Amino acid sequence: MRRSGCFGGGMSSSARSRRPTDDELLDELRRLLAARGKLSSSLIEASEITRAPNTYIRRFGSLVEAYARIGYAVSARQAATSERFRRRSGREDSSA
């Protein structure tokens, strides 16, 4: 398994295999934020309580948008990185 995070209470394989609701995905981010005090792609990737970053990107359009939905304000650096990624990937939505 790709995850080697240090967070207890990881998801079961059956929970990972079904399509999560938006609320479930956002709750995972909230739990990680509560545990670490911040959010980033690398923290999400390493965590056993969240799915892969691309899951949130596909569902919400970007990690910044997912963060906004839980009330997490990103740093200027994170916002700039997200914008560069969006431009390179050809995404037209610039609302996140």
C-alpha positions in Angstrom: 0.0 0.0 0.0 1.4 3.5 -0.9 0.5 5.1 2.4 2.9 5.1 5.3 1.4 7.9 7.3 1.4 8.2 11.0 -2.3 8.8 11.5 -4.3 6.1 13.3 -7.8 5.1 12.3 -7.1 4.5 8.6 -9.9 3.6 6.2 -10.8 0.0 5.5 -10.3 -1.2 1.9 -14.1 -1.4 1.5 -14.5 2.3 2.5 -11.8 3.2 0.0 -13.3 1.2 -2.9 -16.8 2.8 -2.9 -17.5 6.2 -4.2 -17.5 8.6 -1.2 -19.9 11.5 -0.9 -18.7 15.1 -1.0 -19.3 15.3 2.8 -17.2 12.2 3.5 -14.3 13.6 1.5 -14.6 17.0 3.2 -14.8 15.2 6.6 -11.5 13.4 5.8 -9.9 16.8 5.1 -11.3 18.2 8.3 -9.9 15.3 10.3 -6.5 15.7 8.8 -6.6 19.5 9.4 -7.5 18.8 13.1 -4.6 16.3 13.4 -1.9 18.4 11.7 -3.1 22.0 11.9 -2.6 22.5 8.2 -3.3 20.9 4.8 -1.1 20.3 1.8 -0.9 17.8 -1.0 2.0 16.0 0.6 0.2 15.7 4.0 -2.9 14.3 2.1 -0.7 11.9 0.2 1.0 10.6 3.4 -2.2 10.3 5.5 -4.0 7.1 6.1 -7.3 9.0 6.8 -7.6 10.6 3.4 -7.7 9.5 -0.1 -5.2 10.5 -2.8 -5.0 14.2 -3.6 -6.3 13.5 -7.1 -9.6 12.3 -5.6 -10.2 15.8 -4.2 -9.0 17.5 -7.4 -11.3 15.5 -9.6 -14.3 16.0 -7.3 -13.9 19.6 -6.4 -11.8 21.0 -9.3 -8.7 21.7 -7.2 -7.3 21.2 -3.7 -7.8 24.9 -3.1 -11.5 24.6 -3.8 -11.8 21.5 -1.5 -10.0 23.5 1.2 -12.3 26.5 0.7 -15.3 24.2 1.3 -14.1 23.4 4.8 -13.2 26.9 5.5 -9.4 26.5 5.3 -7.6 29.5 3.9 -4.6 28.6 1.8 -1.4 30.5 1.8 -0.5 32.7 -1.2 2.1 30.1 -2.2 -0.5 27.3 -2.3 -2.9 29.5 -4.3 -0.2 30.4 -6.8 0.8 26.8 -7.2 -2.8 25.7 -7.8 -3.2 28.5 -10.4 -0.1 27.4 -12.2 -1.2 23.8 -12.2 -4.7 24.8 -13.5 -3.2 26.8 -16.4 -0.8 24.0 -17.3 -3.5 21.4 -17.3 -5.8 23.5 -19.4 -8.5 23.9 -16.8 -10.7 26.9 -17.6 -12.4 27.3 -14.2 -10.4 29.9 -12.3 -12.8 30.2 -9.4 -10.7 28.1 -7.0 
